[in-house]
């Protein structure tokens, strides 16, 4: 039953919920205006919404890439998977220089057709609205060329250069790409990756940008903004390219069966050994109580055992890698646990050495290794600030 207070009396009468909700919203809005907190609350809500959207997009990309990962790749084979790399799930965050917005809405409705007026000096995209540049990556080079590759949705891909660097781009709207469904998103991710593969063949080492990195600045042509950015950040970008020269990223996951972990915990922990002896000495009728106590203690000890195995595997792999990023792990099944999820930056001359080390680890009892690559070095690019 839905109620409201009848104005001017203490009686309560029935009233539909929508009316009550509207009244509540109006009262809250007026109180916020009276206290001068409305704008502050909107700003906080926008920040929260932005964080939620970024987290949701990353989770969605991670799910898509997990689906495409398929069966494990044997370390000795070093198979190159077609399509989007597993490393794309760790796409570096791209910090955007702030731009002014006159729309205070958190989630404004998107009209079916939008009519935009350009500012002085601002370029309009052929499809309407402000123009932008979609950036695939940055490489060394001064020549501006058309690449023999089709970009997202078949767009013409070319380079723009400044200060000895070139950015690989295609013309687009300033608005981000919004896929209709998961398959649509997968297609765009594949196309993004195909361009990066082609760039590497033609131009060598490349700093990869994450999907939907679009450069735009109100009142200026995006080409001018991009060239200014390349010139301003040239020292940093060249240093990063130098660090990545002749190196590639590989994704390494090391898994261990839960049973082997439990056995190791019982073998290494004297306290658990004592509980096991007590359990064996007790009558059958009370054993279940000790069994529950033992299982609880084993679970508590597992984290220490996982850390021991992680360090053992990490120390075996480290000499073959120029750098390693330790990524978050997640539970893949009740029977197995990921004890190490690593992004490895490896010199091309040491890839075989790394593969042999991982093959040896896989021979350890209960161990499984997933080894994929090479991928663009997303995990080692860091944070790049681009005008947006």
C-alpha positions as CSV (number, residue, x, y, z in Angstrom):
1,X,0.0,0.0,0.0
2,X,1.4,3.5,-1.0
3,X,0.6,6.5,1.3
4,X,1.0,10.3,1.5
5,X,0.3,12.9,4.2
6,X,-2.8,14.9,3.3
7,X,-1.8,18.6,3.3
8,X,-3.1,20.5,6.3
9,X,-4.1,17.5,8.3
10,X,-2.5,14.5,10.0
11,X,-4.5,12.0,7.9
12,X,-2.7,9.5,5.6
13,X,-4.2,8.8,2.2
14,X,-3.3,6.4,-0.5
15,X,-1.1,7.9,-3.3
16,X,0.7,6.3,-6.3
17,X,4.5,5.7,-5.8
18,X,5.6,7.9,-8.8
19,X,4.0,11.0,-7.2
20,X,5.8,10.3,-3.9
21,X,9.1,9.8,-5.8
22,X,8.6,13.1,-7.7
23,X,7.8,15.0,-4.5
24,X,10.8,13.5,-2.7
25,X,13.1,14.5,-5.6
26,X,11.7,18.1,-5.6
27,X,12.1,18.4,-1.8
28,X,15.7,17.1,-1.9
29,X,16.6,19.4,-4.9
30,X,15.2,22.5,-3.1
31,X,17.1,21.6,0.1
32,X,20.4,21.2,-1.8
33,X,19.8,24.5,-3.5
34,X,19.1,26.2,-0.1
35,X,22.3,24.7,1.3
36,X,24.3,25.6,-1.8
37,X,25.4,21.9,-2.3
38,X,23.7,21.1,-5.6
39,X,26.7,21.8,-7.8
40,X,29.2,20.1,-5.4
41,X,27.0,17.0,-5.3
42,X,26.8,16.9,-9.1
43,X,30.6,17.2,-9.4
44,X,31.1,14.3,-6.9
45,X,28.5,12.2,-8.8
46,X,30.2,12.8,-12.1
47,X,33.5,11.7,-10.7
48,X,31.9,8.5,-9.3
49,X,30.1,7.9,-12.6
50,X,33.3,8.3,-14.5
51,X,35.1,5.8,-12.3
52,X,32.2,3.3,-12.7
53,X,32.3,3.7,-16.5
54,X,36.0,3.2,-16.7
55,X,35.9,0.1,-14.5
56,X,33.0,-1.4,-16.4
57,X,34.8,-0.9,-19.8
58,X,38.0,-2.5,-18.5
59,X,36.0,-5.5,-17.1
60,X,34.1,-5.8,-20.4
61,X,37.4,-5.8,-22.4
62,X,38.9,-8.4,-20.0
63,X,35.9,-10.7,-20.4
64,X,36.1,-10.4,-24.2
65,X,39.8,-11.2,-24.2
66,X,39.3,-14.2,-21.8
67,X,36.8,-15.6,-24.2
68,X,39.3,-15.3,-27.1
69,X,42.2,-16.8,-25.1
70,X,41.0,-20.4,-25.9
71,X,43.0,-23.4,-24.9
72,X,46.4,-23.0,-23.2
73,X,49.5,-22.5,-25.4
74,X,52.3,-24.9,-24.8
75,X,55.5,-23.0,-23.7
76,X,57.8,-24.8,-26.2
77,X,55.6,-23.8,-29.1
78,X,55.5,-20.0,-28.4
79,X,52.4,-19.8,-30.6
80,X,51.3,-16.4,-31.9
81,X,47.6,-16.1,-31.5
82,X,45.7,-14.1,-34.2
83,X,43.6,-11.2,-32.9
84,X,43.7,-9.1,-29.8
85,X,46.4,-9.8,-27.3
86,X,45.8,-11.0,-23.8
87,X,47.9,-8.0,-22.8
88,X,45.2,-5.7,-24.0
89,X,43.3,-6.5,-20.8
90,X,46.0,-4.4,-19.1
91,X,45.6,-1.4,-21.4
92,X,47.5,1.5,-19.9
93,X,45.3,4.2,-18.6
94,X,45.3,7.3,-20.8
95,X,44.8,10.4,-18.7
96,X,42.8,13.1,-20.5
97,X,43.6,16.8,-20.1
98,X,40.4,18.4,-18.8
99,X,38.0,20.2,-21.2
100,X,35.1,22.4,-20.2
101,X,31.6,21.1,-20.2
102,X,28.4,23.1,-20.0
103,X,26.2,20.1,-19.5
104,X,25.8,19.3,-15.8
105,X,23.9,16.0,-16.4
106,X,25.7,12.8,-15.4
107,X,24.2,10.6,-18.1
108,X,22.8,13.0,-20.7
109,X,20.4,11.4,-23.3
110,X,22.0,10.9,-26.7
111,X,19.8,12.4,-29.5
112,X,19.3,10.4,-32.6
113,X,20.8,13.3,-34.6
114,X,23.1,15.9,-33.2
115,X,23.7,19.3,-34.9
116,X,27.0,20.9,-33.8
117,X,28.3,24.3,-34.3
118,X,32.1,24.6,-34.7
119,X,34.2,27.0,-32.8
120,X,36.6,29.3,-34.8
121,X,39.5,27.1,-36.1
122,X,37.7,23.9,-35.2
123,X,37.4,21.2,-37.9
124,X,34.1,19.3,-38.5
125,X,34.0,15.6,-39.2
126,X,32.4,14.4,-42.4
127,X,29.7,12.7,-40.5
128,X,28.9,15.8,-38.5
129,X,30.1,17.1,-35.2
130,X,33.7,18.1,-34.1
131,X,36.5,16.1,-35.8
132,X,39.0,14.0,-33.9
133,X,41.9,11.7,-34.5
134,X,41.9,8.1,-33.4
135,X,45.4,7.1,-32.3
136,X,46.7,3.6,-32.7
137,X,50.2,4.2,-31.5
138,X,53.5,6.2,-31.8
139,X,56.7,5.2,-33.5
140,X,60.0,6.8,-34.6
141,X,59.9,8.4,-38.0
142,X,59.4,11.7,-39.8
143,X,57.8,10.7,-43.1
144,X,54.1,11.1,-43.4
145,X,52.6,8.1,-45.2
146,X,49.5,6.1,-45.9
147,X,49.7,2.7,-44.3
148,X,48.8,-0.4,-46.4
149,X,46.1,-1.3,-43.8
150,X,42.5,-0.6,-43.1
151,X,41.6,0.7,-39.7
152,X,38.5,0.4,-37.6
153,X,35.4,0.1,-39.9
154,X,37.8,0.3,-42.9
155,X,39.0,3.8,-42.2
156,X,42.1,5.1,-44.0
157,X,45.2,4.8,-41.7
158,X,48.1,7.3,-42.1
159,X,50.8,8.9,-40.1
160,X,51.4,12.5,-38.8
161,X,54.8,13.4,-37.7
162,X,56.7,16.0,-35.5
163,X,60.0,16.1,-33.7
164,X,61.2,12.8,-35.2
165,X,58.1,10.9,-34.1
166,X,55.0,9.8,-36.0
167,X,51.6,8.9,-34.7
168,X,49.4,6.3,-36.5
169,X,45.9,7.7,-36.9
170,X,42.6,7.8,-38.7
171,X,40.1,10.6,-39.0
172,X,37.0,10.2,-36.9
173,X,34.5,12.0,-34.8
174,X,35.5,13.4,-31.5
175,X,32.9,11.1,-29.9
176,X,34.2,7.7,-28.7
177,X,33.2,4.5,-30.5
178,X,30.2,2.8,-29.0
179,X,29.7,-0.9,-30.0
180,X,26.2,-2.3,-30.4
181,X,27.1,-5.6,-28.8
182,X,30.0,-7.8,-27.8
183,X,30.6,-9.2,-31.3
184,X,30.8,-5.6,-32.6
185,X,33.3,-4.7,-29.9
186,X,35.4,-7.8,-30.7
187,X,35.6,-6.8,-34.3
188,X,36.8,-3.3,-33.5
189,X,39.5,-4.8,-31.1
190,X,40.7,-7.1,-33.8
191,X,40.9,-4.3,-36.3
192,X,42.8,-2.1,-33.8
193,X,45.3,-4.9,-33.2
194,X,45.7,-5.6,-37.0
195,X,46.8,-2.0,-37.5
196,X,49.4,-2.3,-34.7
197,X,50.8,-5.5,-36.3
198,X,51.1,-3.8,-39.6
199,X,52.7,-0.7,-38.1
200,X,55.3,-2.9,-36.4
201,X,56.2,-4.5,-39.7
202,X,56.6,-1.2,-41.5
203,X,57.9,1.2,-38.8
204,X,59.5,-1.1,-36.1
205,X,58.9,-0.6,-32.4
206,X,55.6,1.1,-31.5
207,X,54.1,2.6,-28.3
208,X,50.6,1.1,-28.5
209,X,47.6,3.2,-27.4
210,X,44.5,1.6,-25.9
211,X,41.2,1.2,-27.9
212,X,39.2,4.5,-28.2
213,X,42.1,6.9,-27.7
214,X,40.8,9.9,-29.6
215,X,42.6,13.3,-29.7
216,X,40.4,16.4,-29.8
217,X,40.6,19.9,-28.5
218,X,37.8,22.5,-28.8
219,X,38.6,25.3,-31.2
220,X,41.6,23.7,-32.9
221,X,42.3,21.3,-35.7
222,X,43.1,17.8,-34.3
223,X,46.1,17.5,-36.6
224,X,47.6,20.6,-35.0
225,X,46.9,19.4,-31.5
226,X,48.6,16.0,-32.3
227,X,51.7,17.6,-33.7
228,X,52.0,19.9,-30.7
229,X,51.6,17.0,-28.4
230,X,54.3,14.9,-30.2
231,X,56.7,17.9,-30.0
232,X,56.0,18.6,-26.3
233,X,56.3,15.0,-25.2
234,X,59.1,14.0,-27.7
235,X,61.8,13.4,-25.1
236,X,59.6,11.1,-23.0
237,X,58.1,9.3,-25.9
238,X,61.6,8.6,-27.4
239,X,62.9,7.4,-24.1
240,X,60.0,4.9,-23.8
241,X,60.6,3.7,-27.4
242,X,64.3,3.3,-26.6
243,X,63.4,1.2,-23.5
244,X,61.2,-1.1,-25.6
245,X,63.5,-1.4,-28.6
246,X,63.9,-5.1,-29.7
247,X,61.6,-6.3,-26.9
248,X,58.1,-7.8,-26.9
249,X,55.5,-8.5,-24.3
250,X,54.5,-12.1,-23.3
251,X,51.7,-13.1,-21.0
252,X,52.5,-15.9,-18.5
253,X,50.1,-17.6,-16.2
254,X,51.3,-20.3,-13.8
255,X,48.6,-22.5,-12.3
256,X,48.8,-25.2,-9.5
257,X,46.3,-27.8,-8.5
258,X,44.6,-27.2,-5.2
259,X,45.4,-30.7,-4.0
260,X,49.2,-30.2,-4.4
261,X,48.9,-26.9,-2.5
262,X,47.1,-28.6,0.4
263,X,49.7,-31.4,0.5
264,X,52.5,-28.8,0.6
265,X,50.8,-27.0,3.4
266,X,50.5,-30.2,5.5
267,X,54.1,-31.0,4.6
268,X,55.6,-27.6,5.6
269,X,53.5,-26.6,8.6
270,X,54.2,-28.4,11.9
271,X,51.0,-27.1,13.4
272,X,49.0,-28.8,10.7
273,X,50.9,-32.0,11.1
274,X,50.0,-32.0,14.8
275,X,46.3,-31.5,13.9
276,X,46.5,-34.4,11.4
277,X,47.9,-36.7,14.1
278,X,45.2,-35.7,16.5
279,X,42.6,-36.4,13.8
280,X,44.0,-39.9,13.2
281,X,44.0,-40.8,16.9
282,X,40.4,-39.8,17.6
283,X,37.4,-42.1,17.4
284,X,35.3,-42.0,14.2
285,X,32.4,-40.3,16.0
286,X,34.4,-37.1,16.8
287,X,36.7,-37.0,13.8
288,X,34.5,-34.8,11.8
289,X,35.1,-32.0,14.4
290,X,38.8,-32.3,14.0
291,X,38.5,-32.6,10.3
292,X,36.7,-29.3,10.0
293,X,39.3,-27.7,12.3
294,X,42.1,-29.1,10.1
295,X,40.5,-28.0,6.8
296,X,40.1,-24.4,8.2
297,X,43.7,-24.3,9.3
298,X,44.9,-25.6,5.9
299,X,42.9,-22.9,4.1
300,X,44.6,-20.3,6.3
301,X,48.0,-21.7,5.5
302,X,47.5,-21.9,1.7
303,X,48.2,-18.2,1.1
304,X,51.7,-18.6,2.6
305,X,52.3,-21.7,0.4
306,X,51.1,-19.8,-2.7
307,X,53.6,-17.0,-1.9
308,X,56.4,-19.6,-1.6
309,X,55.6,-21.1,-5.0
310,X,55.2,-17.7,-6.5
311,X,58.6,-16.6,-5.5
312,X,60.1,-19.9,-6.7
313,X,58.6,-19.4,-10.2
314,X,59.3,-15.7,-10.3
315,X,63.0,-16.2,-9.5
316,X,63.2,-18.9,-12.2
317,X,61.7,-16.6,-14.8
318,X,63.3,-13.2,-13.9
319,X,66.7,-13.7,-15.6
320,X,65.1,-14.1,-19.0
321,X,63.0,-10.9,-18.8
322,X,64.0,-7.3,-19.1
323,X,61.0,-6.3,-16.9
324,X,58.0,-8.0,-15.3
325,X,54.6,-6.6,-14.3
326,X,52.8,-8.7,-11.6
327,X,49.1,-8.7,-12.5
328,X,46.1,-9.5,-10.4
329,X,45.0,-13.1,-10.2
330,X,41.5,-14.6,-10.1
331,X,40.1,-18.1,-9.3
332,X,39.7,-20.1,-12.5
333,X,38.3,-23.3,-11.1
334,X,37.8,-25.1,-7.7
335,X,40.6,-27.5,-8.8
336,X,43.3,-25.0,-9.8
337,X,44.7,-21.7,-8.6
338,X,46.7,-19.1,-10.5
339,X,49.8,-18.6,-8.4
340,X,51.4,-16.1,-10.8
341,X,49.9,-13.8,-13.5
342,X,52.8,-12.0,-15.2
343,X,53.3,-9.6,-18.1
344,X,56.9,-10.1,-19.2
345,X,58.9,-7.7,-21.3
346,X,61.4,-9.9,-23.1
347,X,64.3,-9.2,-25.5
348,X,63.8,-11.1,-28.8
349,X,67.1,-12.9,-28.3
350,X,65.8,-14.3,-24.9
351,X,62.4,-15.6,-25.9
352,X,63.6,-19.2,-26.4
353,X,65.3,-19.1,-23.1
354,X,62.1,-18.0,-21.4
355,X,60.1,-20.7,-23.2
356,X,62.6,-23.4,-22.0
357,X,62.3,-22.1,-18.4
358,X,58.5,-22.2,-18.5
359,X,58.6,-25.7,-20.0
360,X,60.7,-26.8,-17.0
361,X,58.2,-25.2,-14.6
362,X,55.4,-27.1,-16.2
363,X,57.2,-30.3,-15.4
364,X,56.9,-29.5,-11.7
365,X,54.3,-31.7,-10.0
366,X,50.8,-30.2,-10.4
367,X,51.9,-27.2,-12.4
368,X,50.4,-25.8,-15.6
369,X,51.7,-22.9,-17.7
370,X,49.9,-20.6,-20.1
371,X,52.4,-18.7,-22.3
372,X,51.1,-16.4,-25.1
373,X,52.5,-13.7,-27.2
374,X,54.2,-11.7,-28.6
375,X,51.9,-8.8,-27.9
376,X,52.4,-5.0,-28.1
377,X,53.9,-3.8,-24.8
378,X,50.7,-2.3,-23.3
379,X,51.8,-3.2,-19.8
380,X,55.0,-1.3,-20.1
381,X,53.9,1.9,-21.7
382,X,52.7,3.6,-18.5
383,X,50.3,6.6,-18.4
384,X,50.3,8.9,-21.4
385,X,48.5,12.3,-21.2
386,X,46.9,13.2,-24.5
387,X,44.7,16.2,-25.2
388,X,41.1,14.9,-25.3
